[in-house]
Amino acid sequence: MRKLSRRPVLLAGIVITLALFAVALISLVWTPVSPTRLAIADKLKPPLASGFFGTDQLGRDVASRLMVGAWNSLSTSILAVAIGATIGTAIGVIVAMRRGWLEIIVMRGCDIIFAVPPILSAMMLGAFIGSGRFTAIIAIATFMVPVFARLTLGAALQIWTRDYVTAAIGMGRPAEKITLVHVLPNISNQIIVQVTIQLGLAILTEAGLSFLGLGMAPPAPTWGRMLAESQTYLGQAPWLALMPGLAIALSVMGLNMLGDGLRDIFDPRDNS
């Protein structure tokens, strides 16, 4: 708590992230108006004239769509990061145990995946299985796997050089048990920090996929699609682009601030 009180950036990240999760969860049980309710007579009403953030080109309440969009964006991103982190972490610790040719193959595979942006991966997947939430999740998760594989491998290799691991090897303990008892607990902090940072990147990527029509199918609201639909009305109704744009920016900023703050908290060299 003493460290936390001295880090306003971390506190700001916590507040923004908690607000994001709160809005997303509240949208499951309540929104000011149904996000899919059409009211053509009230279309393009400015903020406060009809609803807190106004209405869009079909008279739908922007605030309600932002709330539901928070859940859609967050749930898609969490699933994608969870899948990528689980698979990537498993690959990283296994490679750290075995090394040799397996390490070379996995690292070259990571390089290949890094060479293909997640949006391009989603476009290719969409050509085969169609666009939608599943496509977005798989595309983002595929890009996350090498991120966590490399992080886990580097961190695990450092742990394998520690004296207590050498002692465990000398006692005849199997590599799998050493990994579970000594390696994973000692790299968990780095994985948690990376999950937080990658979640912000996943939200940004999901918004980009939705903007291109590769995310969740209409009428489900997403921040990216709200931005795409607002292009025609930028001069007439700028709030249609401003609100989802701010939501994306604040969410990514909050998660990045949280990740940076957690990295400082978990840094063993920091005694403040």
N, C-alpha and C positions, 0 to 999 in steps of 0.2 A: 504493500500500500504506500510505503514511503517513496519507492521508486515511481509508482504510478502518479502520485501527486506532483512529482517534479517533471512530468512529461505532458505538457498540454496537447501536443500533437497526438499522442496515444489516447488521451481522454477524448479529444475531438473525434478520433476514429471510432472509438467505442460508442459514442453518442450517435454518430451518423449511422453506424452499422446497426445498432439496436433500433433506431428509428425505421430503417429500411425493413428489418425483419418484422417490426410491429405493424407497419402499414401492410406488408404482404399477408400477415396472418389475419389481421382485421378484415381484409378484403374477402376472406373465405366465408365470413359470417355476416358482413355488413358493408354496403357501399351507399353513398347518398342517393344514387339512382342506379337502376340496372345499366350496366355498361353497354348493353346491346340495344337499349330502348331508343327507337327512332322518334324524333320530333322535328320534322322538316320545317315547321313554322318557326322553330326557335334556333335554326341553324346559324352558325358563326356569331353567336352572342359573345360579347367580350367577358372577361373575368368579372365576377360579382353581378353582372347583369342577369345571368342565368347560370346558377351554380358557382362554386368558388373559383374555378378556373375557366369558366365559359363553356361553350359547346363547339362541336366540330361541324364539318360540312353537312352532316346528316342529322344534326341536332342532338348528338349523343353527348352525355356529360363527360367532360375531359377529366375532371377529378376522379370520377369513378373508374374511368378507363386507365388512368395512371395507377390507381390502387391495385386493380386486377392485373395490370401489366407488370407491377412489381412482383407479384406472386409468380406469374408466368415466367418472367425473366430469371427470377431468383431460383425457382425450383428447377428449371432447365439447367442453369449454371451449376447448381449444387450437385445434381445428378451427374453431370458431365465431369466435374472436378473429382467427385467421389470415385467414379469409375477409373478415371485417369490416374488418380493418386494411388488407388489400391493396386492396379496392375503395374504401374511404374515402380512403386515401392517394392513389390514382390520381385520384380525383375532385378532391381538394383541390389537387393540383399542376396539374391541367388548368385548373381554374377560376382559379387564381392566374395562369396564363399568359394566359388569354383575358379575364377580368373581364367587365364589362358586364352584359348581360341574363342571361348564363349564371350569373353569381354570384347574381343575384337568384332565379332559378329553383331553383338548388341549395340555397340557404339556406332558402327557403320549404319545399322538400321535406324538409329536415332537421327543420324545426319540426314538420311533420306527423308524421314518424316518431317524434320525441320525445314527441308527444302520446299515442302508443299504447304502453303498457308492453309489454315483451317477453312477459310471461305471457299478456296478452290476445291478443297476436299469435299465440302458440302455440296458444291455444284456438281462434282462428279458423282457423289452418292445420290443426289437428287435425280440425276439422269437415269439411274438404275432402279432406285426404290421409291422415287418421288419425294417432293419436299414435305416438310413437317417437323414436328418436335423431335421425333426419333432421329431424323437426319441431322438436326442441329446437335443433339446430344452426342451422337457417334462422332461427328466431325470435330467437335471441341474436345471430347475425351481422347480421341486419337492423337491430337496435338499435345495433350497434357501428359500422355504416357512417357515420352522421352524426357520431358522436363523433370518429372519425378524420378525416373530411372537414373538420370545423370546425377541429380542431387543426392539420391540415396546411395548410389555407388561411391561417390566421392567421400561422403560422410562415413559410410560403413568401412571403407578402406582405412580411414584414419583410426577408427575404433579397433580394427583388427591388429594394429601395431601397438596398442597399449599393453602395459605390463600385465594387467589383470586378465586380459584375453590370452596372452602368452602363457600365463600360469594355468589358465583353464585348459589350453591345448595340451600342456605338459601333464595335466591330470587325466588326460584321455577322454575329455568330454567331446561328444560329437559336434560337428560344425553347426548342425541345425539347432542344437540346444544352446550353443554359444550365441547364435544369432538372435534367438528368442529372449535369452536371459540378459545378455550383455550389449548386443549391437543395437537392436531396435529401441530399447528404452533410452539409450544414450543419443539417438538421432531423432527421436520423436519431436523434440522442440523445433528442429530445423524443418521437419515435415509440416508441422502445424503452421509455422510462419509462411511456408511456401503455399500451403493450401489457401491461406487468407489472401495472399497476393494474387494467386492464380484465379481465385474466385472473382476478383475485380476484372481481370482480363477476360474471363469467361462471360461476364455480363456484357462487356463491350463487344465481344465477338458475337454473342447471341443477338445483340441489337443490330449489328452489321448484317447478320444472316437474315433477320426479320426484315430489315430494310430492303434487302434484295429479293424478298419473297420466299426465302428458304427456311423460315422458322415455322412457328405454329400457324395453322391455317385459320383464315377468318371464319367466324366473327370474333374469335378469341383475341383480345387486345394485347399487343406487345409494344414496348417503347419504340423499337426499331420500325415497326409498321406505322405507328403514329407519326414518326418523322417522315417516312416515305409519303404518307397521305397528305402531309401538310405542305409539300413543295408547291403545289398549285396555288395555295392560298397565303403564301408568305407575305405578300403586300397587303392583303385584305385582312388576314387574321394571323399575325405573327406569333401569337401565344400558342398556336397549335404546334409549332416547332420548338418554341422556347421551353414549354413545360416538360415534354419528354427528354429534350436535350439536357436540361438542368437535372432531371432525375437520373439520367445515365451518368453525367459528370459527377454529381454528388456521391452516388453509390460507389463508383470506381475510386474516387478520391478518398472516401471514408475507409474502404477496405484496404487501400494502399497505405494510408496513415496507420491503420490498425496493424497491418503487417510489419511496417517499419518500426512501430513502437514495440511490438512483441519481440522483434529481432533484438532490439536494444535490451529489453528486459531479460531475455534468455542468454545474452552474451556473458560468458563466464568472466571476461576481462573487465566487465563493468561492475565496480564496487560501490557506485553512488547510490 
